């Protein structure tokens, strides 16, 4: 499992598969070889890179005679290991060199697109490994594509990461210029232990994470009013002390009907209460609600390095203004349907 800085997964296209499907980089263990040695060797052979492996993200076993196995595979079937090969910065991506007789191309893909290029079982294994990394959970153990232990929240909710290039824009720290209308207000909403709330909008192709907030409406006197309203509607959050962190420039306003240049506001706020889940009036269905460390939230959002910097800024603001601790990455938790009591 190798990703780029915004969380897209690296896949390679083998020349020897008649169905045209893609693969995670890696390969078959040779006689007497340990799996982690195989992985580093195959990465070197296929990509021309020497990558350290930081964790085992997933272990998957096939039953004998499973249709995805080679016909001559002997019992007990086949076991696959997915190791964490880390994140490639642009300079290292440019260093990739493929053996053209074996691999014709590589691509960094969002998970929803990646599963379309992988065989169904390969897609399930990839997603389990990817979510184990994002969610900071233990190694995912799967048998024939299914978790054999408790299903982690990101898998249960079918959460995917969506990269949106606008979020690479810099965060401007000063006041919004008077000529720019504020079209959007989103916030890093902190609970007392320093984690933040992320909402995920379920859909036919999976749930997409986002910060609480939304579009400024004509009935909202201020962007802060927008934040209070949207946080209550989407995630049933009661907020206090919203503070502006900065704003991102949207050059076109295309998503708002082509209104032209506008500002998208980023804030931080304290969560004072989390109520029972409810239907969002804008979508007609309830959103999933997750608790996660700010750094994990930035990864879930697909914001890359700018998002990581914004997460640090939000965390520093929460510590200075409200005395909240800096939350370290932990297993991502789903907020119960009945809500949570905050202490």
C-alpha positions as CSV (number, residue, x, y, z in Angstrom):
1,X,0.0,0.0,0.0
2,X,1.7,3.1,-1.3
3,X,-0.1,6.5,-1.6
4,X,0.6,10.0,-2.7
5,X,0.4,13.1,-0.5
6,X,-3.4,13.4,-0.9
7,X,-4.1,9.7,-0.2
8,X,-4.5,8.3,-3.7
9,X,-3.5,4.7,-3.9
10,X,-0.7,3.5,-6.2
11,X,-1.8,0.7,-8.7
12,X,0.2,-0.9,-11.4
13,X,-1.1,-2.4,-14.7
14,X,0.3,-5.8,-15.5
15,X,0.9,-6.9,-19.1
16,X,0.0,-10.6,-18.3
17,X,-3.6,-10.2,-17.1
18,X,-6.1,-11.0,-19.9
19,X,-9.0,-9.2,-18.1
20,X,-7.1,-5.9,-18.0
21,X,-7.3,-5.6,-14.2
22,X,-4.8,-3.6,-12.1
23,X,-2.9,-4.6,-8.9
24,X,-1.2,-3.2,-5.9
25,X,2.5,-3.4,-6.4
26,X,4.0,-6.6,-5.0
27,X,4.3,-10.2,-6.0
28,X,4.7,-13.9,-5.1
29,X,6.9,-15.2,-2.3
30,X,9.8,-17.3,-3.4
31,X,10.8,-20.5,-1.7
32,X,12.3,-19.8,1.7
33,X,11.5,-16.1,1.6
34,X,9.7,-14.1,4.3
35,X,6.7,-12.0,3.1
36,X,8.3,-8.7,4.1
37,X,11.4,-9.5,2.2
38,X,9.3,-10.4,-0.8
39,X,7.5,-7.1,-0.6
40,X,10.6,-5.0,-0.6
41,X,12.2,-7.0,-3.4
42,X,9.1,-6.8,-5.5
43,X,8.8,-3.0,-4.9
44,X,12.4,-2.6,-6.0
45,X,11.9,-4.8,-9.1
46,X,8.5,-3.2,-10.1
47,X,9.0,0.5,-9.2
48,X,12.7,0.9,-8.9
49,X,12.3,2.1,-5.2
50,X,13.6,1.0,-1.9
51,X,10.7,1.5,0.5
52,X,10.7,0.8,4.2
53,X,7.7,-1.1,5.5
54,X,6.1,0.4,8.6
55,X,3.3,-2.0,9.4
56,X,1.2,-5.0,8.3
57,X,-2.1,-3.4,7.3
58,X,-4.0,-6.5,6.2
59,X,-3.8,-10.3,6.1
60,X,-6.1,-12.2,3.8
61,X,-6.7,-15.9,3.4
62,X,-8.5,-17.7,0.6
63,X,-10.3,-20.9,1.1
64,X,-9.1,-23.8,-1.0
65,X,-10.7,-23.9,-4.5
66,X,-11.8,-20.2,-4.3
67,X,-12.5,-19.0,-7.9
68,X,-9.9,-16.2,-7.6
69,X,-7.1,-18.7,-7.0
70,X,-4.9,-20.3,-9.6
71,X,-6.3,-23.8,-10.5
72,X,-3.2,-25.5,-9.2
73,X,-3.1,-23.8,-5.8
74,X,-2.9,-26.3,-3.0
75,X,-4.7,-26.3,0.4
76,X,-4.8,-24.2,2.5
77,X,-5.4,-21.9,-0.3
78,X,-3.4,-18.6,-0.4
79,X,-2.5,-16.0,2.2
80,X,-1.8,-12.4,1.2
81,X,0.0,-9.8,3.3
82,X,-0.5,-6.0,2.6
83,X,2.3,-3.9,4.1
84,X,2.4,-0.1,4.5
85,X,4.9,1.3,2.0
86,X,4.2,4.9,3.1
87,X,3.6,8.1,1.2
88,X,5.6,9.2,-1.8
89,X,6.4,12.9,-2.2
90,X,6.5,14.2,-5.8
91,X,10.2,13.7,-6.2
92,X,10.0,10.1,-5.4
93,X,7.0,9.6,-7.7
94,X,9.2,10.9,-10.5
95,X,11.8,8.2,-9.7
96,X,9.4,5.3,-10.4
97,X,10.8,3.1,-13.2
98,X,8.6,0.2,-14.5
99,X,9.8,-3.1,-16.0
100,X,7.9,-2.6,-19.3
101,X,7.8,-6.3,-20.1
102,X,5.8,-6.9,-16.8
103,X,4.0,-3.6,-16.1
104,X,2.7,-1.2,-18.7
105,X,1.6,1.7,-16.5
106,X,1.1,3.0,-12.9
107,X,-1.5,5.4,-11.5
108,X,-2.4,7.1,-8.3
109,X,-6.2,6.7,-7.9
110,X,-8.9,7.6,-5.4
111,X,-10.2,4.5,-3.7
112,X,-13.6,4.6,-5.4
113,X,-11.8,4.6,-8.8
114,X,-9.2,2.1,-7.7
115,X,-11.8,-0.6,-6.8
116,X,-13.2,-0.3,-10.3
117,X,-9.8,-1.3,-11.8
118,X,-9.0,-4.1,-9.4
119,X,-10.6,-7.5,-9.3
120,X,-13.4,-7.6,-6.8
121,X,-11.5,-9.5,-4.2
122,X,-8.4,-7.4,-4.7
123,X,-10.5,-4.3,-4.2
124,X,-11.8,-5.6,-0.8
125,X,-8.3,-6.3,0.4
126,X,-7.1,-2.9,-0.8
127,X,-9.9,-1.1,1.0
128,X,-9.4,-3.0,4.3
129,X,-5.7,-2.2,4.2
130,X,-6.2,1.5,3.3
131,X,-8.8,2.0,6.0
132,X,-6.6,0.2,8.6
133,X,-3.9,2.8,7.9
134,X,-6.4,5.8,7.9
135,X,-8.2,4.6,11.0
136,X,-5.1,3.6,13.0
137,X,-6.7,0.3,13.7
138,X,-5.0,-3.1,14.2
139,X,-4.1,-5.3,11.2
140,X,-7.2,-6.2,9.3
141,X,-7.8,-9.9,9.2
142,X,-9.9,-11.1,6.3
143,X,-11.1,-14.5,5.0
144,X,-12.5,-14.6,1.4
145,X,-12.9,-10.8,1.5
146,X,-14.7,-10.5,4.8
147,X,-13.4,-9.3,8.2
148,X,-13.2,-12.2,10.7
149,X,-13.1,-9.9,13.7
150,X,-15.0,-6.7,14.6
151,X,-15.5,-4.6,11.5
152,X,-13.8,-1.1,12.0
153,X,-15.9,2.0,11.6
154,X,-14.4,3.1,8.3
155,X,-15.2,-0.3,6.8
156,X,-18.6,-0.6,8.3
157,X,-19.6,2.8,6.9
158,X,-17.8,2.2,3.5
159,X,-15.8,5.5,3.9
160,X,-13.7,6.7,0.9
161,X,-11.3,9.7,0.5
162,X,-12.0,12.2,-2.2
163,X,-9.3,14.5,-3.4
164,X,-10.5,18.0,-4.4
165,X,-7.8,20.2,-5.9
166,X,-9.3,23.5,-4.6
167,X,-8.2,22.4,-1.1
168,X,-4.6,22.8,-2.2
169,X,-5.1,26.5,-2.2
170,X,-3.4,28.4,0.7
171,X,-5.2,29.3,3.8
172,X,-5.2,33.1,4.2
173,X,-5.0,34.1,7.8
174,X,-6.2,37.7,7.7
175,X,-9.8,39.0,7.4
176,X,-11.7,38.2,4.2
177,X,-11.5,41.2,1.8
178,X,-14.7,43.2,1.6
179,X,-15.0,42.5,-2.2
180,X,-15.2,38.7,-1.6
181,X,-18.5,37.2,-0.5
182,X,-18.2,34.3,2.0
183,X,-20.0,31.3,0.4
184,X,-19.0,28.6,2.8
185,X,-18.2,28.0,6.5
186,X,-16.7,24.8,7.7
187,X,-15.1,24.1,11.1
188,X,-12.8,21.9,13.1
189,X,-15.2,21.0,15.9
190,X,-13.4,19.9,19.0
191,X,-14.6,17.6,21.8
192,X,-13.0,17.9,25.3
193,X,-10.3,15.2,24.6
194,X,-8.9,17.1,21.6
195,X,-10.5,15.0,18.9
196,X,-12.7,16.5,16.2
197,X,-16.0,15.5,14.6
198,X,-16.1,14.5,11.0
199,X,-19.3,13.8,9.1
200,X,-19.6,11.3,6.3
201,X,-22.3,11.5,3.7
202,X,-23.4,8.0,2.6
203,X,-24.0,7.3,-1.0
204,X,-24.2,4.4,-3.6
205,X,-20.4,4.6,-4.1
206,X,-19.5,5.0,-0.4
207,X,-19.5,7.7,2.3
208,X,-17.4,10.8,1.7
209,X,-16.0,12.6,4.8
210,X,-16.2,16.3,5.4
211,X,-16.0,18.8,8.3
212,X,-19.3,20.1,9.8
213,X,-20.5,23.2,8.0
214,X,-21.9,24.2,4.7
215,X,-23.1,26.9,2.3
216,X,-24.0,30.4,3.7
217,X,-27.7,31.0,3.2
218,X,-29.6,34.3,2.9
219,X,-31.2,33.7,6.3
220,X,-27.8,33.5,8.0
221,X,-26.7,36.8,9.5
222,X,-23.0,35.7,9.7
223,X,-20.9,32.7,8.6
224,X,-20.8,31.7,12.2
225,X,-24.6,31.4,12.1
226,X,-24.2,29.1,9.1
227,X,-21.8,26.9,11.1
228,X,-24.1,26.6,14.1
229,X,-27.1,25.8,11.8
230,X,-25.2,23.3,9.6
231,X,-23.5,21.5,12.5
232,X,-26.8,21.0,14.2
233,X,-28.5,19.8,11.1
234,X,-25.7,17.5,9.8
235,X,-24.2,16.2,13.1
236,X,-26.6,17.3,15.9
237,X,-23.7,19.3,17.4
238,X,-24.1,22.2,19.8
239,X,-21.1,24.5,19.3
240,X,-19.5,27.4,21.3
241,X,-16.8,30.0,20.8
242,X,-16.3,29.7,17.0
243,X,-13.0,31.4,15.9
244,X,-11.9,32.1,12.4
245,X,-8.7,30.4,11.3
246,X,-8.6,31.8,7.8
247,X,-10.1,31.5,4.4
248,X,-9.5,29.8,1.1
249,X,-10.0,31.5,-2.3
250,X,-12.5,30.0,-4.7
251,X,-11.7,31.6,-8.0
252,X,-14.8,30.7,-9.9
253,X,-17.6,29.8,-7.5
254,X,-18.6,27.2,-10.0
255,X,-20.2,25.0,-7.4
256,X,-22.4,27.9,-6.4
257,X,-23.7,28.6,-9.9
258,X,-20.6,30.4,-11.2
259,X,-20.9,33.4,-8.8
260,X,-17.2,34.3,-9.4
261,X,-14.4,34.7,-6.8
262,X,-15.5,34.0,-3.2
263,X,-14.1,33.0,0.1
264,X,-14.5,29.6,1.9
265,X,-14.1,30.2,5.6
266,X,-12.4,27.8,8.0
267,X,-13.1,28.0,11.7
268,X,-12.5,26.1,14.9
269,X,-15.2,25.6,17.6
270,X,-15.9,23.8,20.9
271,X,-18.5,21.0,20.9
272,X,-20.6,21.3,24.0
273,X,-23.2,18.6,23.2
274,X,-23.8,15.8,20.7
275,X,-27.4,14.9,20.3
276,X,-29.1,11.7,18.8
277,X,-28.7,11.2,15.1
278,X,-31.3,12.8,12.9
279,X,-32.2,13.2,9.3
280,X,-30.4,16.1,7.6
281,X,-33.0,18.3,6.0
282,X,-30.9,19.1,3.0
283,X,-30.2,15.4,2.0
284,X,-33.2,13.5,3.5
285,X,-30.9,11.0,5.4
286,X,-28.7,11.0,8.5
287,X,-25.0,11.5,8.2
288,X,-22.5,9.2,9.8
289,X,-20.5,10.9,12.6
290,X,-16.9,10.1,13.4
291,X,-14.5,11.1,16.2
292,X,-10.9,11.3,15.0
293,X,-7.6,13.1,15.8
294,X,-7.2,16.3,13.7
295,X,-4.3,14.8,11.7
296,X,-6.4,11.8,10.8
297,X,-9.3,14.1,9.8
298,X,-7.0,15.9,7.3
299,X,-6.1,12.6,5.8
300,X,-9.7,11.5,5.6
301,X,-10.6,14.7,3.8
302,X,-7.9,14.3,1.2
303,X,-6.4,17.7,1.7
304,X,-2.8,16.7,1.6
305,X,0.0,18.9,3.1
306,X,-2.2,22.0,3.2
307,X,-4.8,20.1,5.2
308,X,-2.2,18.8,7.6
309,X,-1.0,22.4,8.2
310,X,-4.6,23.5,8.8
311,X,-5.1,20.6,11.2
312,X,-2.1,21.7,13.2
313,X,-3.3,25.3,13.3
314,X,-6.7,24.2,14.5
315,X,-5.1,22.1,17.2
316,X,-2.9,24.9,18.4
317,X,-5.9,27.2,18.5
318,X,-7.9,24.7,20.6
319,X,-5.0,24.4,23.0
320,X,-4.4,28.1,23.4
321,X,-8.0,29.2,23.6
322,X,-9.7,26.3,25.4
323,X,-6.8,24.4,27.0
324,X,-7.7,21.2,25.0
325,X,-5.0,18.5,24.7
326,X,-3.4,17.6,21.4
327,X,-5.1,14.4,20.3
328,X,-2.8,11.7,19.0
329,X,-4.0,9.3,16.2
330,X,-6.2,6.6,17.7
331,X,-8.7,4.2,16.3
332,X,-11.5,6.2,14.6
333,X,-14.7,5.9,16.6
334,X,-18.3,6.3,15.3
335,X,-20.5,8.5,17.5
336,X,-23.5,6.3,18.7
337,X,-26.9,6.9,17.2
338,X,-28.2,8.1,20.6
339,X,-25.5,10.7,20.8
340,X,-22.7,11.2,23.4
341,X,-22.4,12.9,26.8
342,X,-19.3,15.1,26.9
343,X,-17.3,15.6,30.1
